[in-house]
């Protein structure tokens, strides 16, 4: 397994846009839900919750971040977000921060069709074989 793997809904254009954003700006390995059926990803699949398809996950050797925490951690591991780590580490000590982060994640997740009108990529599961990213 890579140092950190972002697992996401690869049948969602908005989710794909974010996954490709992180792929271009970090060392994260990106794995779509549809890829998890492969035996190659059995060890990763075992580290995910049973209902893993309800949100994205970032898995490292030491931890699993789910939902809003996964996007936060992916951002912090990107070239754009790495400078924010001290501030986010401080915010994590504030009691309501985690609740607010997850509330925001759920708000975006429930409205993916709207946000997908603003930023979207053709999901890998809908691309024709050999079709490049747009």
DRENZAPA-405601 format. One record per residue (C-alpha): residue in three letters; x, y, z. Coordinates in steps of 0.25 Angstrom, whole numbers, plus 5000, padded with zeros to 4 digits. Layout:
REM residues N
alaXYZ/...
//
This chain:
REM residues 134
unk500050005000/unk500450144998/unk500750245009/unk499350305008/unk498250254999/unk496950344996/unk495750254994/unk494550324987/unk493250304979/unk493850284965/unk492350294959/unk492250434963/unk492750554954/unk492850644966/unk493650544974/unk494450514962/unk494850654961/unk495350664975/unk496050534974/unk496750584961/unk497050714968/unk497850634979/unk498450544970/unk499050664962/unk499550734975/unk499950624985/unk500650484986/unk499350414990/unk498950294983/unk497550304977/unk496650184978/unk495150184973/unk494050104980/unk493950014967/unk495449974968/unk495249924982/unk494649794976/unk496049754971/unk496849654980/unk497949754979/unk497249844989/unk496749744998/unk497649795010/unk497149935007/unk495649885007/unk495849825020/unk496249955027/unk495050025022/unk493650025030/unk492649935025/unk491850055019/unk493050115013/unk492250155001/unk491550265009/unk492750365008/unk494250375004/unk495350315013/unk496850345014/unk497650225019/unk499050225024/unk499850125031/unk499450185044/unk498050235043/unk496750245035/unk496150375032/unk494650375028/unk493750475022/unk494150615025/unk495350575032/unk495850505019/unk495650625010/unk496350715021/unk497550615022/unk497650605007/unk497650755006/unk498750765017/unk499550665009/unk499450744996/unk500450854992/unk499350954994/unk498950915008/unk500250875015/unk500451015020/unk499151005027/unk499550885036/unk499850965048/unk498551045048/unk497750915046/unk498450845057/unk498050955066/unk496650955061/unk496550805064/unk496750835078/unk495450925078/unk494250845082/unk493250885071/unk494250885060/unk494150735056/unk492550745057/unk492650865048/unk493550805038/unk492650685037/unk491450765036/unk492050845024/unk492550715017/unk491050655018/unk490550785013/unk491350775000/unk491150624999/unk489650634999/unk489750744988/unk490750684979/unk489850694967/unk489850844969/unk491350864972/unk491650764960/unk491050874951/unk492150964955/unk493350864956/unk493250724950/unk494050624942/unk493550504935/unk493650394945/unk494550274942/unk493450174942/unk492750254931/unk493950284922/unk494150204910/unk495350114910/unk496650194907/unk495850324908/unk496750424915/unk496350524927/unk495750654922/
//
